[in-house]
């Protein structure tokens, strides 16, 4: 597989496709109906939530040579969700003791409207080639908060999921969240259709 040894600009792994669930399903904006792919990683948004995952720090020189499949540095484009789901499924199937195989390598293609990635388990290779989604992805970077946060703490994702599932079951359109300070419990509160108060506390944990 051709290409300079180097670095983070040719690969994506299974974590990069966690963003698939954040792709817009409305169809109103085609640009956000796919996954944004750049040399630095992936991102997706439905205008209400957003997930960004950086590219894995792996070297292309460690990736196996696959005949007739030349790599190229990843160029910024929008990947259709079907292709993203296909790559995610291919990466989940790869088992073994070679961590480098847990990545998909960016392909060099002659058609400018196309892009692609390839995965391999050393016995077979699975290229996924697709037509890029036309349009310009929203500049989501401008809405990411910068500067020093008011409070910084860690919480358990399992406990956070448990709380979210409660409010989803109640059917709330929104939940009030309150932050009181470092290492203080985060509180969540909403009402049932019958007016009952549902309050949850999530304890901060040390990293």
Secondary structure as the mmCIF struct_conf table of DSSP 4:
data_model
#
loop_
_struct_conf.conf_type_id
_struct_conf.id
_struct_conf.beg_label_comp_id
_struct_conf.beg_label_asym_id
_struct_conf.beg_label_seq_id
_struct_conf.end_label_comp_id
_struct_conf.end_label_asym_id
_struct_conf.end_label_seq_id
BEND BEND1 UNK A 3 UNK A 3
TURN_TY1_P TURN_TY1_P1 UNK A 8 UNK A 9
BEND BEND2 UNK A 10 UNK A 10
STRN STRN1 UNK A 11 UNK A 13
HELX_RH_3T_P HELX_RH_3T_P1 UNK A 14 UNK A 22
BEND BEND3 UNK A 23 UNK A 23
BEND BEND4 UNK A 26 UNK A 28
HELX_RH_3T_P HELX_RH_3T_P2 UNK A 30 UNK A 32
BEND BEND5 UNK A 33 UNK A 33
STRN STRN2 UNK A 34 UNK A 38
TURN_TY1_P TURN_TY1_P2 UNK A 39 UNK A 40
STRN STRN3 UNK A 41 UNK A 45
BEND BEND6 UNK A 47 UNK A 48
STRN STRN4 UNK A 50 UNK A 54
HELX_LH_PP_P HELX_LH_PP_P1 UNK A 55 UNK A 56
HELX_RH_3T_P HELX_RH_3T_P3 UNK A 60 UNK A 62
BEND BEND7 UNK A 63 UNK A 63
HELX_LH_PP_P HELX_LH_PP_P2 UNK A 64 UNK A 65
TURN_TY1_P TURN_TY1_P3 UNK A 67 UNK A 68
STRN STRN5 UNK A 71 UNK A 71
HELX_LH_PP_P HELX_LH_PP_P3 UNK A 73 UNK A 76
STRN STRN6 UNK A 77 UNK A 80
HELX_RH_AL_P HELX_RH_AL_P1 UNK A 81 UNK A 93
BEND BEND8 UNK A 96 UNK A 97
HELX_RH_3T_P HELX_RH_3T_P4 UNK A 99 UNK A 102
STRN STRN7 UNK A 103 UNK A 106
STRN STRN8 UNK A 107 UNK A 107
HELX_LH_PP_P HELX_LH_PP_P4 UNK A 108 UNK A 108
BEND BEND9 UNK A 110 UNK A 110
TURN_TY1_P TURN_TY1_P4 UNK A 112 UNK A 113
STRN STRN9 UNK A 114 UNK A 120
BEND BEND10 UNK A 122 UNK A 123
STRN STRN10 UNK A 125 UNK A 131
HELX_LH_PP_P HELX_LH_PP_P5 UNK A 132 UNK A 134
BEND BEND11 UNK A 135 UNK A 135
HELX_RH_3T_P HELX_RH_3T_P5 UNK A 140 UNK A 143
BEND BEND12 UNK A 144 UNK A 144
BEND BEND13 UNK A 147 UNK A 147
BEND BEND14 UNK A 150 UNK A 150
STRN STRN11 UNK A 154 UNK A 154
HELX_RH_AL_P HELX_RH_AL_P2 UNK A 157 UNK A 170
TURN_TY1_P TURN_TY1_P5 UNK A 171 UNK A 171
BEND BEND15 UNK A 173 UNK A 173
STRN STRN12 UNK A 176 UNK A 178
BEND BEND16 UNK A 181 UNK A 181
TURN_TY1_P TURN_TY1_P6 UNK A 182 UNK A 183
BEND BEND17 UNK A 184 UNK A 184
HELX_LH_PP_P HELX_LH_PP_P6 UNK A 185 UNK A 185
STRN STRN13 UNK A 186 UNK A 191
TURN_TY1_P TURN_TY1_P7 UNK A 193 UNK A 194
STRN STRN14 UNK A 197 UNK A 202
STRN STRN15 UNK A 205 UNK A 205
#
